[in-house]
Every structure is written in C-alpha cells, then in structure tokens.
Amino acid sequence: MAAASLLPGRRLSGRRSVKGDDHPHGGGVPAAPAPARWIDGKAVDQAVAYALMAAALVATYLLH
C-alpha cells in the first residue's frame, strides 16, 4: 500500500467515475467528426503555374 500512495493522482478505491472524467478521451463521449478535406483550387493553380515557370526557366537556360 505504501507504493500506491507514492503515485500521484491514483485512486486507491476500486470505484470508477460515473462521468469518466479520469479517462483521457472523455469517457465514452463520441468525438466530433473530422471536417471533410477539400482542395483549394487557387493553390493548385498557383502550384502548377510555378512548376511551369520553373520548367520554362530551365528550358530557356538549356537552349541558350
């Protein structure tokens, strides 16, 4: 019993909490669903534009 008293935050009784407040995930409360992922079209367009500009820069360097 002396070793159990050295552990902070441990309950010595065998009772479980009714609300589950000692459980890290909320004790049976369902988590909110993750938001649906969506792709930002503007960011994709900008990435494609940068890739094309880089390709044009490399092609110009190699041809001259």
C-alpha positions as CSV (number, residue, x, y, z in Angstrom):
1,M,0.0,0.0,0.0
2,A,2.9,2.3,0.5
3,A,4.0,2.1,-3.1
4,A,0.4,3.0,-4.3
5,S,0.4,6.1,-2.1
6,L,3.6,7.4,-3.9
7,L,1.8,7.6,-7.3
8,P,0.1,11.0,-7.6
9,G,-3.4,11.1,-9.0
10,R,-4.1,7.4,-8.5
11,R,-7.3,6.4,-6.7
12,L,-6.9,3.8,-4.0
13,S,-10.6,2.7,-4.2
14,G,-11.8,0.4,-6.9
15,R,-14.7,2.7,-7.9
16,R,-14.9,4.0,-11.4
17,S,-16.1,7.5,-12.1
18,V,-19.6,7.8,-13.4
19,K,-18.8,10.6,-15.9
20,G,-15.5,9.1,-16.9
21,D,-13.6,12.3,-16.1
22,D,-10.4,10.4,-15.4
23,H,-10.3,9.0,-19.0
24,P,-8.2,11.0,-21.4
25,H,-10.8,10.6,-24.2
26,G,-13.8,11.9,-22.2
27,G,-15.1,8.6,-21.0
28,G,-17.4,7.4,-23.8
29,V,-18.3,10.8,-25.2
30,P,-18.1,10.4,-29.0
31,A,-15.6,12.7,-30.6
32,A,-16.7,15.3,-33.2
33,P,-16.3,14.0,-36.8
34,A,-13.3,15.3,-38.6
35,P,-14.1,18.0,-41.2
36,A,-14.1,16.8,-44.8
37,R,-10.9,17.6,-46.7
38,W,-11.2,19.9,-49.6
39,I,-8.7,21.0,-52.2
40,D,-8.1,24.7,-52.6
41,G,-8.3,25.2,-56.4
42,K,-6.5,28.5,-56.3
43,A,-3.5,26.9,-54.5
44,V,-3.4,24.1,-57.1
45,D,-3.4,26.6,-59.9
46,Q,-0.6,28.6,-58.3
47,A,1.5,25.5,-57.8
48,V,1.0,24.5,-61.5
49,A,2.0,28.0,-62.6
50,Y,5.2,27.9,-60.5
51,A,6.1,24.5,-61.9
52,L,5.5,25.7,-65.5
53,M,7.6,28.8,-64.8
54,A,10.4,26.7,-63.4
55,A,10.3,24.4,-66.4
56,A,10.4,27.4,-68.8
57,L,13.3,28.8,-66.9
58,V,15.2,25.5,-67.2
59,A,14.3,25.1,-70.9
60,T,15.4,28.7,-71.6
61,Y,18.7,28.2,-69.8
62,L,19.4,24.9,-71.7
63,L,18.5,26.3,-75.1
64,H,20.7,29.5,-74.9
